Amino acid sequence: MGQLSEPFLRDGCRLFSERILRFTDLRVLVVPEEKIAGKGKEKYIRHQEGQRIRQKLAPAAFTVVVDERGTLLSSTTFATYLEKWSNAGLKEIAFVLGGPFGLEEALRKEGDFCLSLSTMTLTHGLARLLLLEQIYRAFTILRGDPYHK
């Protein structure tokens, strides 16, 4: 959800996206955040953003929703999951990050797997950077590259 406003986040996401492309195809789709603001509108905002996300998801994509209530995995366990999903013949794995108010509950439940990057609250820009770094790290773990020490 939303564009990255901080240059360090844009640079980091670009760096890890380029590194991931050495291993697999990657598309980062950015869905605009809901512009309506105001107290008490969080549920409406999550619903509107959820609708936009659904429009971007391929029907057959294996969907990993990223949410603080999801499953916490070590980097090596995440690599194992990524390998398992890849070997299952899935054509596409979609990682879904929500906006500032998180993901719509229905969208979270529709996901095939719910992943937590941390029990701490992260900005969605920082979560995107962390997710890309962990995807890259997973590929290096699977290849036995020295990046993961």
C-alpha positions in Angstrom: 0.0 0.0 0.0 1.2 3.4 -0.9 4.4 4.9 -2.3 7.6 5.1 -0.3 8.3 8.6 0.7 11.7 8.2 2.3 14.7 7.9 0.0 16.5 5.3 2.1 13.4 3.0 1.9 13.2 3.5 -1.9 16.9 2.8 -2.3 16.8 -0.3 -0.1 13.8 -1.7 -1.8 15.4 -1.1 -5.2 18.6 -2.8 -4.1 16.9 -6.0 -2.8 14.5 -6.1 -5.7 17.4 -6.1 -8.1 19.1 -8.8 -6.0 16.0 -11.0 -6.0 15.8 -10.7 -9.8 19.0 -12.8 -9.9 16.9 -15.8 -8.6 13.4 -15.3 -9.8 10.9 -12.9 -11.4 9.7 -10.2 -9.2 6.9 -7.6 -9.6 6.3 -5.0 -6.9 2.7 -3.7 -7.3 1.9 -0.6 -5.4 -1.8 0.1 -4.6 -2.7 3.6 -3.7 -3.7 4.3 -0.1 -7.2 5.4 0.7 -7.3 9.2 0.8 -10.3 9.6 3.2 -9.1 10.5 6.7 -10.7 11.0 10.0 -11.2 9.4 13.3 -13.3 6.2 13.2 -12.7 5.6 9.5 -10.1 2.9 9.9 -12.4 0.0 9.1 -13.7 1.7 6.0 -10.1 2.6 4.9 -9.0 -1.1 5.3 -12.0 -2.3 3.3 -11.4 0.2 0.5 -7.7 -0.8 0.4 -8.6 -4.5 0.6 -10.8 -4.1 -2.5 -7.9 -2.4 -4.4 -5.5 -5.2 -3.4 -7.9 -7.9 -4.5 -8.1 -6.3 -7.9 -4.3 -6.7 -8.3 -4.0 -10.3 -7.1 -3.9 -13.0 -9.8 -6.7 -15.5 -9.2 -4.3 -18.5 -8.9 -1.7 -16.7 -6.8 -0.6 -18.3 -3.5 -1.2 -15.4 -1.1 1.0 -14.6 1.8 -0.5 -11.8 3.9 1.9 -10.0 6.2 0.4 -9.2 9.5 1.8 -8.8 13.0 -0.6 -11.6 14.2 0.8 -14.0 11.7 3.4 -16.8 12.1 6.8 -15.7 13.2 9.6 -17.6 11.3 13.3 -17.6 11.5 15.1 -16.7 8.2 16.1 -20.3 7.6 12.5 -21.5 8.3 11.2 -18.9 5.9 13.6 -20.1 3.3 12.2 -23.6 3.8 8.7 -22.4 3.3 9.6 -20.5 0.2 11.3 -23.6 -1.2 8.2 -25.7 -0.4 5.9 -23.2 -2.0 8.1 -23.0 -5.1 8.4 -26.8 -5.4 4.6 -27.2 -5.1 4.3 -25.9 -8.6 2.8 -22.6 -7.7 3.0 -20.2 -10.6 2.9 -17.1 -8.4 3.4 -16.2 -4.8 2.0 -12.9 -3.8 3.1 -11.2 -0.6 0.5 -8.7 0.6 1.3 -5.7 2.9 -1.3 -3.4 4.2 -1.3 0.3 4.7 -0.9 2.3 7.9 -4.1 0.8 9.4 -3.2 -2.8 8.4 -5.1 -5.2 6.3 -8.8 -5.7 6.1 -9.7 -8.7 8.3 -11.5 -10.5 5.5 -8.5 -10.2 3.2 -6.2 -11.5 6.0 -8.4 -14.5 6.4 -8.5 -15.1 2.6 -4.7 -15.5 2.5 -3.1 -18.9 2.1 -0.5 -18.1 4.8 -0.2 -15.3 7.3 3.3 -14.2 8.0 4.6 -11.9 10.8 7.8 -10.0 10.2 7.9 -8.8 13.8 5.6 -8.5 16.8 6.6 -4.8 16.8 4.6 -2.4 14.7 6.4 -1.4 11.5 5.7 1.3 9.0 4.5 -0.3 5.8 7.6 1.1 4.0 9.9 -0.5 6.5 7.9 -3.7 6.3 8.3 -3.7 2.5 12.1 -3.3 2.9 12.3 -6.0 5.5 10.2 -8.4 3.5 12.3 -7.9 0.3 15.5 -8.4 2.3 14.2 -11.6 3.8 13.1 -12.9 0.4 16.6 -12.2 -0.9 18.1 -13.8 2.2 15.9 -16.9 1.7 17.2 -17.4 -1.8 20.8 -17.1 -0.6 20.2 -19.6 2.1 18.7 -22.1 -0.4 21.7 -21.6 -2.6 24.3 -21.8 0.2 25.6 -18.3 -0.6 27.5 -16.6 2.2 25.1 -13.7 2.6 23.3 -15.4 5.5 25.9 -16.0 8.2 
